[in-house]
């Protein structure tokens, strides 16, 4: 499955009901971090599904919690940490982070690497991804984030069309 945000939560809930004996895990990472930086494990999925509370259930929309060998921080455009729950740029630090390219070092001297990805963290240290910071469409002088378009499209399409399945529009089925 490839989904993010509220759509991911709905998709995962549906998928977990179909084969209830199957464990789900979600991982997210970057090439510069030797792959994974966060994991939403099978136990996290089961706990969220069993929860009656919306805050715990919402964890299915997250990309997971940081690996124990890494530090994650959310920062504003000046590189200053933002309060928990506030959106900003995801920064990561740990032994597996290279943040280095031929002729260019993007990792800071203190080891922190700015990922150029947007997100926020909740009180349980679950990371919620919001897309790339530079993934912007400029139209008529306005900056438009594709993630925002997708969120509106998903909500509106789901409300108004009877045949909607995890972000893919389908042709209406012929009724007998």
N, CA and C of each residue as an Amber inpcrd file, in Angstrom:
protein
   528
   0.8370000  -1.1730000   0.0000000   0.0000000   0.0000000   0.0000000
   0.8810000   1.2350000   0.0000000   0.4310000   2.2600000  -0.6630000
   1.1610000   3.5080000  -0.7030000   0.1890000   4.6290000  -0.4130000
   0.1670000   5.0930000   0.8160000  -0.7520000   6.1450000   1.2120000
  -0.1460000   6.9040000   2.3800000  -0.6330000   8.1170000   2.6020000
  -0.1230000   8.9180000   3.7040000  -1.2850000   9.6680000   4.3420000
  -1.1840000   9.9610000   5.6180000  -2.1770000  10.7640000   6.3000000
  -3.4560000  10.0010000   6.5670000  -4.5730000  10.7340000   6.5750000
  -5.8670000  10.1400000   6.8970000  -6.2080000   9.0000000   5.9510000
  -5.8540000   9.1510000   4.6670000  -6.1160000   8.0960000   3.6980000
  -5.3990000   6.8130000   4.0930000  -4.1720000   6.9400000   4.5890000
  -3.4150000   5.7580000   5.0150000  -4.1130000   5.0710000   6.1660000
  -4.5910000   5.8470000   7.1400000  -5.2750000   5.2660000   8.2910000
  -6.4930000   4.4720000   7.8820000  -7.3050000   5.0180000   6.9760000
  -8.4930000   4.3200000   6.5070000  -8.1110000   3.0680000   5.7270000
  -7.0970000   3.1770000   4.8930000  -6.6500000   2.0430000   4.0820000
  -6.1370000   0.9150000   4.9610000  -5.3250000   1.2530000   5.9630000
  -4.7740000   0.2420000   6.8620000  -5.8930000  -0.4190000   7.6690000
  -6.8380000   0.3700000   8.1770000  -7.9630000  -0.2090000   8.9310000
  -8.6980000  -1.2350000   8.0810000  -8.9790000  -0.8800000   6.8530000
  -9.6770000  -1.8030000   5.9510000  -8.8340000  -3.0610000   5.7130000
  -7.5650000  -2.8690000   5.4090000  -6.6850000  -4.0020000   5.1070000
  -6.5380000  -4.9420000   6.3020000  -6.5070000  -4.4000000   7.5180000
  -6.3250000  -5.2440000   8.7060000  -7.5720000  -6.0750000   9.0090000
  -8.7240000  -5.6280000   8.5270000  -9.9490000  -6.3950000   8.7560000
 -10.0620000  -7.5740000   7.7920000  -9.5050000  -7.4380000   6.6050000
  -9.6470000  -8.4810000   5.5890000  -8.8910000  -9.7400000   6.0030000
  -7.5590000  -9.6710000   6.2200000  -6.8580000 -10.8390000   6.7590000
  -6.4310000 -10.5470000   8.1960000  -7.3080000 -10.7250000   9.1930000
  -6.9920000 -10.3050000  10.5610000  -5.7930000 -11.0120000  11.1850000
  -5.3490000 -12.1000000  10.6220000  -4.2140000 -12.8400000  11.1760000
  -2.8720000 -12.3460000  10.6290000  -2.8870000 -11.3500000   9.7410000
  -1.6600000 -10.8440000   9.1270000  -1.1560000  -9.6280000   9.9060000
   0.1450000  -9.5940000  10.1940000   0.7520000  -8.4470000  10.8680000
   1.1450000  -7.3970000   9.8410000   0.9580000  -6.1400000  10.1980000
   1.3310000  -5.0290000   9.3420000   2.4650000  -4.2500000   9.9880000
   3.3550000  -3.7450000   9.1790000   4.4150000  -2.8490000   9.6360000
   4.6120000  -1.8000000   8.5630000   4.9800000  -0.6110000   8.9840000
   5.2250000   0.4940000   8.0760000   6.5870000   1.0660000   8.4360000
   7.3820000   1.3610000   7.4310000   8.7010000   1.9390000   7.6710000
   8.9180000   3.0840000   6.6970000   9.7000000   4.0500000   7.1390000
   9.9620000   5.2200000   6.3120000  11.4150000   5.6240000   6.5110000
  12.0540000   6.0570000   5.4520000  13.4460000   6.4690000   5.5560000
  13.9270000   7.1690000   4.3070000  15.2240000   7.3900000   4.2490000
  15.8540000   8.0930000   3.1310000  17.1580000   7.3910000   2.7730000
  17.6140000   7.6030000   1.5670000  18.9130000   7.0520000   1.1600000
  20.0210000   7.6090000   2.0560000  19.9370000   8.8770000   2.4340000
  20.9730000   9.5210000   3.2440000  21.0390000   8.9890000   4.6750000
  20.0060000   8.2500000   5.0690000  19.9810000   7.6960000   6.4300000
  20.1110000   6.1760000   6.4030000  20.6800000   5.6530000   5.3410000
  20.8120000   4.2000000   5.1820000  19.4680000   3.5190000   5.3490000
  18.4650000   4.1390000   4.7940000  17.0970000   3.6490000   4.7430000
  16.2800000   4.0680000   5.9610000  15.7210000   3.1060000   6.7030000
  14.7110000   3.3880000   7.7220000  15.1550000   4.3540000   8.8190000
  14.2120000   5.2570000   9.1680000  14.4220000   6.0980000  10.3510000
  13.2650000   5.9480000  11.3380000  12.0970000   5.5480000  10.8440000
  10.9260000   5.3380000  11.7030000  10.2250000   4.0430000  11.3170000
   9.5790000   3.4210000  12.3110000   8.8290000   2.1870000  12.0720000
   7.5270000   2.2400000  12.8570000   6.4570000   1.8600000  12.2040000
   5.1760000   1.6240000  12.8580000   5.0020000   0.1090000  12.8250000
   5.3150000  -0.5280000  13.9460000   5.3650000  -1.9820000  14.0000000
   4.0100000  -2.6440000  14.1240000   4.0290000  -3.9610000  14.0730000
   2.7960000  -4.7480000  14.1430000   2.0390000  -4.4760000  15.4480000
   2.7480000  -4.3850000  16.5650000   2.0870000  -4.1150000  17.8480000
   1.4530000  -2.7250000  17.8550000   2.1190000  -1.7440000  17.2510000
   1.5320000  -0.3980000  17.1360000   0.2250000  -0.4500000  16.3460000
   0.2260000  -1.2260000  15.2530000  -0.9880000  -1.3680000  14.4440000
  -2.1180000  -2.0060000  15.2570000  -1.8000000  -3.1030000  15.9480000
  -2.8350000  -3.7980000  16.7350000  -3.3820000  -2.9060000  17.8460000
  -2.4910000  -2.1920000  18.5480000  -2.9300000  -1.3090000  19.6330000
  -3.8390000  -0.2050000  19.0970000  -3.4720000   0.3710000  17.9720000
  -4.2860000   1.4460000  17.3860000  -5.6500000   0.9180000  16.9430000
  -5.6680000  -0.2630000  16.3340000  -6.9400000  -0.8480000  15.8760000
  -7.8570000  -1.1720000  17.0450000  -7.2810000  -1.6180000  18.1640000
  -8.0760000  -2.0120000  19.3210000  -8.5350000  -0.8190000  20.1520000
  -7.9280000   0.3220000  19.9270000  -8.2130000   1.4960000  20.7400000
  -9.5430000   2.1320000  20.3720000 -10.2330000   2.5420000  21.4030000
 -11.4560000   3.3100000  21.1880000 -11.1520000   4.7990000  21.1330000
  -9.9440000   5.1700000  21.5410000  -9.5740000   6.5830000  21.5650000
  -9.0550000   7.0700000  20.2240000  -9.4980000   8.2240000  19.8190000
  -9.1250000   8.7330000  18.5010000  -7.6440000   9.0850000  18.4060000
  -7.0020000   9.5000000  19.5230000  -5.5910000   9.8480000  19.4700000
  -4.7160000   8.6280000  19.2100000  -5.0400000   7.5110000  19.8440000
  -4.2780000   6.2890000  19.6200000  -4.6110000   5.7250000  18.2470000
  -5.8670000   5.7440000  17.8740000  -6.2930000   5.2340000  16.5630000
  -5.6250000   6.0270000  15.4350000  -5.4220000   7.3160000  15.6690000
  -4.8240000   8.1770000  14.6440000  -3.3910000   7.7620000  14.3080000
  -2.7570000   7.0120000  15.1910000  -1.3790000   6.5730000  14.9250000
  -1.2570000   5.7880000  13.6300000  -2.3570000   5.2200000  13.1520000
  -2.3310000   4.5160000  11.8740000  -2.0400000   5.4720000  10.7180000
  -2.2320000   6.7680000  10.9380000  -1.9200000   7.7790000   9.9340000
  -0.4500000   8.1850000   9.9900000   0.2480000   7.7600000  11.0330000
   1.6590000   8.1250000  11.1940000   2.5480000   7.2130000  10.3680000
   3.8160000   7.6040000  10.2550000   4.7970000   6.7420000   9.5890000
   5.5900000   5.9480000  10.6220000   5.3430000   6.1860000  11.8980000
   5.9710000   5.3930000  12.9470000   6.7610000   6.2040000  13.9450000
   7.5080000   5.4670000  14.7870000   8.3730000   6.0770000  15.7960000
   9.8310000   5.9140000  15.3830000  10.6890000   6.8230000  15.8390000
  12.1110000   6.7390000  15.4700000  12.7520000   5.4420000  15.9510000
  13.6840000   4.9450000  15.1690000  14.4870000   3.8040000  15.6050000
  15.2390000   4.2020000  16.8670000  15.5330000   3.2640000  17.7570000
  16.1980000   3.6000000  19.0200000  17.5960000   4.1860000  18.8420000
  18.2040000   3.9840000  17.6940000  19.5670000   4.4790000  17.4590000
  19.5930000   5.8770000  16.8510000  18.4120000   6.4790000  16.6650000
  18.3250000   7.7910000  16.0180000  17.6160000   8.8110000  16.8850000
  17.9010000  10.0660000  16.6070000  17.1570000  11.1820000  17.1930000
  16.4210000  11.8800000  16.0610000  15.1780000  12.2610000  16.3180000
  14.3970000  13.0410000  15.3640000  13.9870000  14.3370000  16.0130000
  13.9450000  15.3900000  15.2200000  13.5330000  16.6960000  15.7050000
  12.7430000  17.3680000  14.5920000  11.7680000  18.1700000  14.9700000
  11.0080000  18.9610000  14.0040000  11.4200000  20.4110000  14.2100000
  11.8260000  21.0710000  13.1150000  12.3540000  22.4300000  13.2150000
  11.6860000  23.3680000  12.2270000  11.7320000  24.6570000  12.5550000
  11.1790000  25.6650000  11.6500000  12.1850000  26.0000000  10.5510000
  11.8520000  26.9680000   9.7140000  12.7120000  27.3090000   8.5720000
  14.0520000  27.9110000   8.9770000  14.1930000  28.3240000  10.2420000
  15.4780000  28.8560000  10.7140000  16.3070000  27.7850000  11.4170000
  15.7740000  26.5600000  11.5310000  16.5000000  25.4740000  12.1660000
  16.2610000  25.3620000  13.6600000  15.2720000  26.0730000  14.1790000
  14.9490000  26.0410000  15.6080000  13.8360000  25.0190000  15.8490000
  14.0010000  24.2000000  16.9060000  12.9890000  23.1910000  17.2460000
  11.6370000  23.8340000  17.4930000  10.5810000  23.1660000  17.0130000
   9.2220000  23.6530000  17.2340000   8.5680000  22.8100000  18.3270000
   7.5250000  23.3370000  18.9730000   6.8360000  22.5650000  20.0210000
   6.1820000  21.2990000  19.4560000   6.0330000  20.3130000  20.3120000
   5.3710000  19.0580000  19.9500000   4.0150000  19.3530000  19.3030000
   3.7290000  18.6510000  18.2220000   2.4570000  18.8360000  17.5250000
   2.4800000  19.8950000  16.4470000   3.5360000  20.7120000  16.4230000
   3.6480000  21.7630000  15.4110000   4.3690000  21.2070000  14.1840000
   3.9370000  21.6010000  12.9940000   4.6080000  21.1300000  11.7810000
   5.9160000  21.8680000  11.5240000   6.7980000  21.1960000  10.8160000
   8.0720000  21.7960000  10.4410000   8.8740000  20.8050000   9.6230000
  10.1680000  21.0520000   9.5080000  11.0450000  20.1530000   8.7630000
  11.5640000  19.0580000   9.6880000  11.6100000  17.8400000   9.1700000
  12.1100000  16.6990000   9.9290000  13.6330000  16.6930000   9.8510000
  14.2930000  16.6780000  11.0160000  15.7490000  16.5780000  11.1140000
  16.0630000  15.2690000  11.8120000  17.1550000  14.6310000  11.4200000
  17.5170000  13.3370000  11.9960000  19.0120000  13.3120000  12.3000000
  19.3680000  12.6030000  13.3970000  20.7740000  12.4650000  13.7760000
  21.0070000  11.0610000  14.3190000  22.1300000  10.4590000  13.9130000
  22.4920000   9.1360000  14.3920000  23.6440000   8.5870000  13.5740000
  24.1860000   7.4650000  14.0370000  25.3540000   6.8780000  13.3810000
  25.1080000   6.4830000  11.9330000  23.8810000   6.1210000  11.5860000
  23.6070000   5.6620000  10.2310000  23.3540000   6.8020000   9.2450000
  23.3610000   8.0440000   9.7130000  23.0640000   9.1870000   8.8440000
  24.3350000   9.6560000   8.1470000  24.3230000   9.5820000   6.8120000
  25.4900000  10.0770000   6.0700000  25.2870000  11.5460000   5.7260000
  24.1690000  11.8660000   5.0880000  23.8920000  13.2510000   4.7280000
  24.9860000  13.8680000   3.8970000  25.6280000  13.0530000   3.0930000
  26.7920000  13.5170000   2.3530000  26.6920000  13.0710000   0.8990000
  27.0780000  13.9710000   0.0060000  27.1400000  13.6920000  -1.4160000
  28.5300000  14.0690000  -1.9020000  28.8980000  13.5840000  -3.0640000
  30.2010000  13.9430000  -3.6300000  30.2430000  15.4640000  -3.7860000
  31.1920000  16.0860000  -3.1130000  31.3520000  17.5340000  -3.2040000
  30.3910000  18.3580000  -2.3770000  29.5080000  17.7240000  -1.6080000
  28.5500000  18.4960000  -0.8040000  28.2280000  17.7690000   0.4910000
  28.2960000  18.4810000   1.5820000  27.9270000  17.9460000   2.8900000
  26.6490000  18.6480000   3.3240000  25.5690000  17.8960000   3.4790000
  24.3050000  18.4840000   3.9210000  24.0590000  18.2570000   5.4050000
  24.8290000  17.3590000   6.0150000  24.7300000  17.1210000   7.4570000
  25.4600000  18.2540000   8.1790000  24.8880000  18.7510000   9.2490000
  25.4880000  19.8360000  10.0250000  26.6510000  19.3110000  10.8680000
  27.4830000  20.2050000  11.3590000  28.6500000  19.8210000  12.1700000
  28.2610000  19.0430000  13.4250000  27.0700000  19.3440000  13.9700000
  26.6190000  18.6480000  15.1810000  25.9640000  17.2980000  14.8690000
  25.9970000  16.8880000  13.5850000  25.4710000  15.5920000  13.1800000
  24.0250000  15.5920000  12.7110000  23.3040000  16.6870000  12.8770000
  21.9070000  16.7580000  12.4570000  21.8170000  16.9010000  10.9440000
  20.8660000  16.1790000  10.3580000  20.6310000  16.2050000   8.9180000
  19.2170000  16.7030000   8.6340000  19.0740000  17.8320000   7.9230000
  17.7420000  18.3110000   7.5340000  17.2510000  17.5030000   6.3260000
  16.1110000  16.8370000   6.4670000  15.6450000  15.9060000   5.4360000
  14.9350000  16.5660000   4.2570000  14.5030000  17.8000000   4.4240000
  13.6870000  18.4990000   3.4240000  12.2860000  17.8710000   3.3250000
  11.9110000  17.1310000   4.3740000  10.5610000  16.5720000   4.4770000
   9.8190000  17.2960000   5.5880000   8.5270000  17.5030000   5.3830000
   7.6930000  18.1700000   6.3770000   6.9760000  17.1290000   7.2300000
   6.7520000  17.4730000   8.5020000   6.0180000  16.5710000   9.3810000
   5.8660000  17.1470000  10.7700000   5.2750000  16.3660000  11.6480000
   5.1090000  16.7430000  13.0500000   5.1040000  15.4680000  13.8840000
   5.3670000  15.6220000  15.1880000   5.3860000  14.4730000  16.0980000
   4.3630000  14.6670000  17.2010000   3.7180000  13.5630000  17.6010000
   2.7440000  13.6300000  18.6900000   3.4250000  13.3190000  20.0260000
   2.6380000  13.2670000  21.0960000   3.1790000  13.0520000  22.4390000
   3.8320000  11.6810000  22.5970000   3.4450000  10.7140000  21.7850000
   4.0290000   9.3840000  21.8520000   5.2370000   9.2120000  20.9540000
   5.7400000  10.3000000  20.3860000   6.8850000  10.3140000  19.4600000
   6.5720000   9.6320000  18.1330000   5.2950000   9.5910000  17.7480000
   4.9330000   9.0880000  16.4300000   5.0780000  10.2400000  15.4380000
   5.7180000   9.9560000  14.3180000   5.9810000  10.9570000  13.2890000
   4.8900000  10.9050000  12.2250000   4.3610000  12.0580000  11.8880000
   3.3400000  12.1870000  10.8500000   3.9510000  12.9570000   9.6870000
   4.1520000  12.2720000   8.5710000   4.7550000  12.8940000   7.4010000
   3.7520000  13.7250000   6.6350000   4.2270000  14.8400000   6.0870000
   3.3600000  15.7230000   5.3270000   3.8930000  15.9950000   3.9220000
   4.8990000  15.2530000   3.4990000   5.4150000  15.4210000   2.1440000
   6.7190000  16.1850000   2.1020000   7.2020000  16.4130000   0.8900000
   8.4520000  17.1320000   0.6850000   8.2220000  18.6340000   0.8080000
   9.1990000  19.3320000   1.3830000   9.0820000  20.7860000   1.5010000
   9.2000000  21.4740000   0.1460000   9.9590000  20.8730000  -0.7660000
  10.1370000  21.5020000  -2.0730000   9.1820000  20.9340000  -3.1260000
   8.2100000  20.1420000  -2.7010000   7.2320000  19.5680000  -3.6130000
   6.0720000  20.5460000  -3.7330000   6.2930000  21.6070000  -4.5090000
   5.3250000  22.6880000  -4.6080000   5.0570000  22.9960000  -6.0750000
   3.7910000  23.2340000  -6.3840000   3.3800000  23.6590000  -7.7190000
   3.1360000  25.1550000  -7.6420000   3.7330000  25.9120000  -8.5530000
   3.4830000  27.3460000  -8.6030000   2.5250000  27.5910000  -9.7580000
   1.3570000  28.1460000  -9.4360000   0.3230000  28.3980000 -10.4350000
  -0.2580000  29.7770000 -10.1910000  -0.1240000  30.6670000 -11.1680000
  -0.6630000  32.0230000 -11.0260000  -0.0640000  32.7690000  -9.8500000
   1.2050000  32.5180000  -9.5530000   1.8720000  33.1990000  -8.4520000
   1.5880000  32.6090000  -7.0860000   0.7730000  31.5640000  -7.0120000
   0.4420000  30.8980000  -5.7490000   1.2290000  29.6090000  -5.6190000
   1.7310000  29.3220000  -4.4180000   2.4100000  28.0580000  -4.1380000
   1.3650000  27.0560000  -3.6520000   1.2810000  25.9250000  -4.3310000
   0.2840000  24.9080000  -4.0090000   1.0040000  23.6160000  -3.6630000
   0.6890000  23.0530000  -2.5020000   1.2930000  21.7920000  -2.0750000
   0.4430000  20.6320000  -2.5870000   1.0360000  19.6880000  -3.3360000
   0.2770000  18.5400000  -3.8390000  -0.4220000  17.7430000  -2.7410000
   0.1740000  17.6610000  -1.5570000  -0.4600000  16.9380000  -0.4550000
  -1.7810000  17.5660000  -0.0410000  -1.8390000  18.8930000  -0.0660000
  -3.0850000  19.5780000   0.2750000  -4.1490000  19.3160000  -0.7790000
  -3.7480000  19.2930000  -2.0360000  -4.6840000  18.9930000  -3.1230000
  -5.2320000  17.5780000  -2.9480000  -4.3440000  16.6380000  -2.6490000
  -4.7540000  15.2440000  -2.4770000  -5.7250000  15.0950000  -1.3140000
  -5.4710000  15.8150000  -0.2240000  -6.3560000  15.7250000   0.9350000
  -7.7520000  16.2390000   0.5970000  -7.8240000  17.3690000  -0.0750000
  -9.1210000  17.9200000  -0.4670000  -9.7990000  16.9930000  -1.4650000
  -9.0440000  16.5150000  -2.4450000  -9.6010000  15.6230000  -3.4590000
 -10.1420000  14.3560000  -2.8140000  -9.3870000  13.7730000  -1.9120000
  -9.8160000  12.5380000  -1.2570000 -11.1090000  12.7470000  -0.4810000
 -11.1760000  13.8300000   0.2700000 -12.3640000  14.1150000   1.0750000
 -13.5690000  14.3670000   0.1840000 -13.4060000  15.2240000  -0.7960000
 -14.5310000  15.5810000  -1.6580000 -14.9690000  14.4080000  -2.5270000
 -14.0240000  13.6680000  -3.0840000 -14.3880000  12.5310000  -3.9240000
 -15.0950000  11.4770000  -3.0900000 -14.5590000  11.1930000  -1.9080000
 -15.1650000  10.1800000  -1.0540000 -16.5850000  10.5670000  -0.6620000
 -16.8390000  11.8730000  -0.5020000 -18.1680000  12.3340000  -0.1100000
 -19.1760000  12.3030000  -1.2490000 -18.6990000  12.4010000  -2.4860000
 -19.6250000  12.6060000  -3.5940000 -19.6960000  11.4930000  -4.6330000
 -18.7370000  10.6130000  -4.6530000 -18.7790000   9.5380000  -5.6340000
 -18.9210000   8.1970000  -4.9370000 -19.7800000   7.3200000  -5.4530000
 -20.0010000   6.0450000  -4.7730000 -18.8890000   5.0280000  -4.9510000
 -18.0300000   5.1680000  -5.9480000 -17.0040000   4.1740000  -6.2070000
 -15.6310000   4.7950000  -6.0450000 -15.1660000   4.7880000  -4.8290000
 -13.8770000   5.3810000  -4.4840000 -13.1150000   4.3600000  -3.6670000
 -11.8750000   4.0820000  -4.0620000 -11.1040000   3.0680000  -3.3560000
  -9.6590000   3.5080000  -3.2350000  -9.2320000   3.8950000  -2.0460000
  -7.8540000   4.2630000  -1.7190000  -7.1900000   5.1420000  -2.7580000
  -7.8710000   6.2250000  -3.1250000  -7.2420000   7.2210000  -3.9910000
  -7.3600000   6.9450000  -5.4700000  -8.0350000   5.8970000  -5.8740000
  -8.1570000   5.5960000  -7.2980000  -9.6220000   5.7060000  -7.6960000
  -9.8920000   6.5450000  -8.6700000 -11.2540000   6.6470000  -9.1680000
 -11.5290000   5.4510000 -10.0630000 -12.7130000   4.9140000  -9.9550000
 -13.0980000   3.7810000 -10.7850000 -14.3300000   4.1530000 -11.5820000
 -14.4930000   3.5250000 -12.7080000 -15.7040000   3.7410000 -13.4970000
 -16.8990000   3.1870000 -12.7220000 -18.0200000   3.9100000 -12.7580000
 -19.2090000   3.3730000 -12.0820000 -19.5820000   2.0170000 -12.6560000
 -19.9690000   1.1320000 -11.7760000 -20.3850000  -0.2050000 -12.2010000
 -21.7950000  -0.1450000 -12.7350000 -22.0740000  -0.9560000 -13.7170000
 -23.4270000  -1.0280000 -14.2780000 -24.3230000  -1.7500000 -13.2710000
 -25.4460000  -1.1750000 -12.9860000 -26.4090000  -1.7940000 -12.0740000
 -27.3110000  -2.7240000 -12.8800000 -27.6220000  -3.9260000 -12.3740000
 -28.4940000  -4.8510000 -13.1160000 -29.9110000  -4.3310000 -13.1970000
